[in-house]
Amino acid sequence: MPELREPHSTDNEGTPTGHHLLGPHVVGTRVVVRRVVRGATGPSGGPALTDLLGECVAWGDGACVVRPERGPDVAVPLADIVSGKPVPPRPSVRDRVPARDAQVHAFALFPDLVTAPVGSWVLRDSATATARRANSALAFGPSGVPGDPGDPDDPDTPDDVAQVVAHYARPVAAVLSGSAEHHRLLGLGWRPESNDGDTLFQVAGVAQVSRALRGRHSPGTELVDEVPGSWVRARIGDLATGYAGLDDDWVGLAGLEVQPSARRSGLGLAVVAALVEWGAEQGATTAYLQVLDGNEAALSLYARLGFRTHHRYCYLTPPA
């Protein structure tokens, strides 16, 4: 761990430094640097100070060079640094999207999906899809529905959970793992719907995935069953298939299947490449997919393509 510098100490070049955690080790990382503004006076009459946030791109020759998000690089004399430290990278725009909003983008994976609100919860039904996320309640965050169990002010209004139970022959709810809704349903006797672990909702930049898949296309890949601008299936004969749904600038990948006799031949990646290329042509900038936690082979592959976990969720069902 880097050693905390004391005020008025010197670095290994003998340059006076302030009280900070900066040094050559922060090159390539995001930092915040408080520095003296030469020739300016602060509100208290002392030297004026200013903060600089960006990536440290160089350290040496008596200066720390910081590259802000906008504008040219700034060379800060080490003698002018009052304080500073590394800071976590700024989350990307897609990482700042709420989990519920990301899930709503994924409705596009099922063209015949029918939805109905229960407050902010969503009942989801598909006549053709068997996937749980097409036939369950999306219960992310408080529903806002009055009449929760034990509410003395509105005892006759069906609560959100009762509406979910009444809607489905076999009720299933998707909840953020560890959330208040997760604990609330467990407290009402709901239990995991299966022995599966959490489902990981993973995202990546379309451009990054495209670069990782460069050269993976197969001449035998064809796009079929397209719903223009919203859904398409890719297939390579009877050997490999998958489909994609588009909502706004988000393209989702699902249903990837490769026949056992054709596995480890690159056909799965060729299908993914075709679907991502289709999404890019429609203007997609974010790609996403969903995979079970514990599927190490798939997680390793997706990580190499640039995917990372946005959120995790699980499915619960009430007692019989």
C-alpha positions in Angstrom: 0.0 0.0 0.0 1.4 3.4 -0.9 2.8 5.4 2.0 0.8 8.5 3.1 2.9 11.6 2.5 3.2 14.1 5.3 2.9 17.8 4.7 6.1 19.4 3.5 7.8 16.1 2.9 9.7 15.5 -0.4 9.3 12.9 -3.1 12.2 10.8 -4.4 13.2 13.7 -6.6 13.5 16.0 -3.6 10.5 18.1 -4.6 8.3 19.4 -1.8 4.9 17.7 -1.7 1.7 18.1 0.2 -0.3 15.6 2.2 -1.5 13.1 -0.4 -1.5 9.5 -1.7 -0.2 10.3 -5.1 3.0 9.1 -6.8 4.2 7.2 -9.8 1.9 4.3 -8.8 -1.2 6.3 -9.8 -0.3 6.6 -13.5 -3.1 5.2 -15.5 -5.7 5.6 -12.8 -8.3 8.3 -12.1 -7.2 10.8 -9.4 -8.4 14.1 -7.8 -5.6 16.6 -7.2 -6.0 19.8 -5.0 -3.4 22.3 -6.1 -2.3 25.9 -5.5 -3.2 28.5 -8.1 -0.1 30.5 -8.5 -0.6 34.3 -8.2 -4.2 34.0 -7.0 -5.6 34.7 -3.5 -8.3 32.6 -1.9 -11.3 33.9 0.1 -9.4 33.7 3.4 -6.5 35.7 2.1 -4.3 32.8 1.6 -3.3 31.0 -1.6 -6.1 30.1 -3.9 -6.8 26.4 -4.4 -8.5 24.4 -7.1 -9.4 20.7 -7.6 -8.5 18.8 -10.8 -10.2 15.4 -11.6 -9.0 13.1 -14.4 -6.7 10.3 -15.3 -3.0 10.6 -14.3 -1.1 10.0 -17.5 2.4 10.8 -16.3 4.4 11.4 -13.1 8.0 12.7 -13.2 10.2 15.7 -14.1 8.7 17.6 -11.2 5.1 17.3 -12.4 2.0 15.2 -12.3 0.1 15.3 -15.7 -3.6 14.9 -15.4 -6.0 14.3 -18.4 -9.5 15.7 -17.5 -12.6 14.4 -19.2 -12.7 17.6 -21.3 -9.9 19.8 -22.4 -6.1 19.3 -22.8 -3.8 17.6 -20.3 -2.8 19.6 -17.3 0.8 19.4 -15.9 0.7 20.2 -12.1 4.0 21.0 -10.5 4.5 18.5 -7.6 5.4 21.5 -5.4 1.8 22.9 -6.0 0.0 19.7 -4.9 -1.8 20.3 -1.6 -3.6 17.0 -1.4 -4.8 14.2 -3.7 -5.8 10.6 -4.0 -6.9 7.9 -6.5 -10.7 7.8 -7.0 -12.8 5.0 -8.5 -13.5 5.2 -12.2 -16.6 7.0 -13.2 -19.4 4.5 -14.0 -20.4 4.5 -17.7 -23.7 5.8 -18.8 -25.1 2.3 -19.1 -23.9 1.4 -15.6 -25.9 4.3 -14.2 -29.2 3.0 -15.7 -31.5 1.7 -12.9 -31.9 -2.0 -12.8 -35.7 -1.8 -13.5 -35.1 0.4 -16.6 -32.6 -2.2 -17.9 -35.2 -4.9 -17.4 -37.8 -2.9 -19.3 -35.4 -2.7 -22.2 -35.3 -6.5 -22.2 -39.1 -6.7 -22.8 -38.1 -6.4 -26.5 -36.8 -9.9 -26.5 -40.3 -11.2 -26.6 -42.4 -9.7 -29.5 -45.7 -10.9 -28.2 -45.1 -9.9 -24.6 -48.2 -8.5 -22.8 -47.6 -6.3 -19.7 -49.9 -4.9 -17.1 -48.9 -2.6 -14.2 -49.3 -3.3 -10.5 -48.2 0.1 -9.3 -44.6 0.2 -10.5 -44.4 -3.6 -10.7 -45.1 -5.3 -14.0 -47.1 -8.4 -14.8 -45.5 -10.1 -17.9 -47.2 -12.7 -20.1 -46.2 -14.4 -23.4 -48.2 -16.9 -25.3 -45.2 -18.3 -27.1 -42.1 -17.9 -24.8 -41.4 -20.3 -21.9 -38.7 -18.1 -20.3 -39.4 -17.1 -16.8 -38.7 -13.4 -17.5 -41.6 -13.5 -20.0 -44.1 -15.1 -17.6 -43.5 -13.5 -14.2 -44.0 -10.3 -12.2 -41.1 -7.8 -12.4 -41.0 -6.7 -8.7 -38.1 -4.3 -8.6 -38.5 -1.6 -6.0 -41.6 -0.7 -4.0 -44.8 -1.2 -6.0 -46.5 1.9 -4.5 -49.8 0.0 -4.3 -51.9 0.7 -1.2 -53.4 -2.0 0.9 -50.2 -3.9 1.8 -50.8 -6.6 4.4 -51.6 -5.1 7.8 -52.4 -1.6 6.3 -55.2 -0.4 8.7 -56.0 2.6 6.4 -57.0 0.5 3.4 -57.8 -3.1 4.5 -60.1 -3.9 1.5 -57.8 -3.0 -1.4 -55.9 -6.0 -2.8 -52.2 -5.5 -2.2 -49.5 -5.9 -4.8 -48.6 -9.5 -3.8 -52.3 -10.5 -3.9 -52.6 -9.2 -7.4 -49.5 -11.1 -8.6 -50.9 -14.3 -7.0 -54.3 -13.8 -8.6 -52.9 -13.2 -12.0 -50.8 -16.3 -12.5 -51.8 -20.0 -12.3 -48.2 -20.5 -11.0 -47.1 -17.1 -9.5 -43.5 -16.2 -10.0 -41.8 -12.8 -9.1 -38.4 -11.5 -10.2 -36.7 -9.5 -7.4 -33.4 -7.8 -7.0 -31.3 -10.2 -4.9 -31.0 -8.9 -1.3 -33.5 -6.1 -1.9 -36.3 -5.0 0.4 -38.8 -6.8 -1.9 -36.7 -10.0 -1.8 -36.8 -10.0 2.0 -40.5 -9.0 2.1 -41.6 -11.9 -0.1 -39.4 -14.3 1.9 -41.1 -13.1 5.0 -44.5 -13.9 3.4 -43.4 -17.5 2.9 -42.2 -17.2 -0.7 -39.3 -19.4 -1.7 -36.8 -19.7 -4.6 -38.7 -20.8 -7.7 -35.9 -23.3 -8.6 -32.5 -24.5 -7.6 -30.8 -22.0 -10.0 -28.6 -19.4 -8.5 -29.0 -15.7 -9.3 -29.4 -14.5 -12.8 -26.8 -11.9 -13.8 -27.9 -9.1 -16.1 -24.7 -8.2 -18.0 -24.0 -5.2 -20.3 -21.3 -4.1 -22.6 -20.7 -1.4 -25.3 -21.7 -2.6 -28.7 -18.5 -1.2 -30.2 -16.4 -3.1 -27.7 -18.2 -6.4 -28.4 -17.9 -5.8 -32.1 -14.1 -5.3 -31.8 -13.8 -8.5 -29.7 -15.8 -10.5 -32.3 -13.9 -9.1 -35.4 -13.3 -12.0 -37.8 -15.9 -14.3 -36.1 -18.5 -14.0 -38.8 -19.6 -17.1 -40.7 -20.7 -17.0 -44.4 -23.4 -19.5 -43.5 -25.2 -17.1 -41.1 -28.6 -15.8 -42.1 -31.0 -13.5 -40.4 -34.6 -14.7 -40.4 -38.1 -13.9 -38.9 -37.2 -10.3 -38.6 -39.6 -7.8 -37.0 -38.1 -4.7 -38.7 -36.3 -2.5 -36.2 -37.2 -4.6 -33.1 -36.4 -8.3 -33.3 -34.5 -10.8 -35.4 -33.2 -14.4 -35.3 -29.8 -15.5 -36.5 -29.1 -19.1 -37.5 -26.4 -21.2 -39.2 -28.3 -24.0 -40.7 -29.6 -26.4 -38.1 -26.4 -26.1 -36.1 -26.6 -22.8 -34.2 -29.2 -20.1 -33.5 -29.9 -17.1 -31.3 -32.1 -14.0 -31.3 -31.9 -10.4 -30.5 -34.4 -7.7 -29.4 -34.0 -3.9 -29.8 -35.4 -1.2 -27.6 -34.1 2.4 -28.0 -30.3 1.9 -28.3 -30.2 -1.3 -26.3 -29.9 -4.7 -28.1 -30.4 -7.8 -26.1 -29.0 -11.3 -26.9 -30.8 -14.5 -26.0 -31.7 -18.0 -27.0 -28.1 -18.9 -28.0 -28.1 -22.7 -28.8 -25.4 -24.8 -30.6 -25.9 -28.4 -31.4 -23.6 -30.7 -29.4 -21.9 -31.9 -32.5 -21.0 -28.4 -33.6 -19.8 -27.0 -30.2 -16.3 -25.5 -29.9 -16.3 -24.7 -33.6 -16.9 -20.9 -33.2 -20.5 -21.1 -34.5 -21.9 -19.6 -31.3 -19.7 -16.6 -31.6 -20.6 -16.2 -35.2 -24.3 -16.0 -34.3 -23.5 -13.4 -31.6 -21.4 -11.4 -34.1 -24.3 -11.4 -36.5 -26.8 -10.3 -33.9 -24.5 -7.5 -32.5 -23.9 -6.3 -36.1 -27.6 -6.2 -36.7 -28.1 -4.2 -33.5 -25.3 -1.8 -34.4 -27.0 -1.2 -37.8 -30.2 -0.2 -36.0 -28.3 2.3 -33.9 -27.7 0.2 -30.7 -24.8 1.3 -28.4 -25.4 -1.0 -25.5 -25.6 -4.8 -25.7 -26.9 -7.0 -22.9 -27.5 -10.6 -22.0 -28.6 -12.7 -19.0 -26.7 -15.7 -17.7 -27.0 -17.8 -14.5 -24.4 -17.2 -11.8 -22.2 -20.3 -11.7 -22.1 -20.8 -15.4 -18.3 -20.2 -15.4 -17.7 -21.2 -19.0 -20.3 -18.7 -20.3 -19.2 -16.0 -17.9 -15.6 -16.3 -18.9 -16.6 -16.1 -22.6 -18.8 -13.0 -22.1 -16.1 -11.3 -20.0 -13.7 -11.6 -22.9 -16.3 -9.9 -25.1 -16.5 -7.0 -22.6 -19.6 -7.9 -20.7 -19.9 -7.2 -17.0 -22.6 -7.6 -14.4 -25.1 -4.7 -14.2 -27.3 -6.3 -11.5 -28.3 -9.7 -10.2 -31.8 -11.0 -9.5 -33.7 -14.1 -8.6 -37.1 -15.7 -9.0 -39.4 -16.4 -6.0 -42.8 -18.3 -5.8 -45.3 -18.5 -3.0 -46.1 -21.7 -1.1 -48.3 -24.1 -3.0 
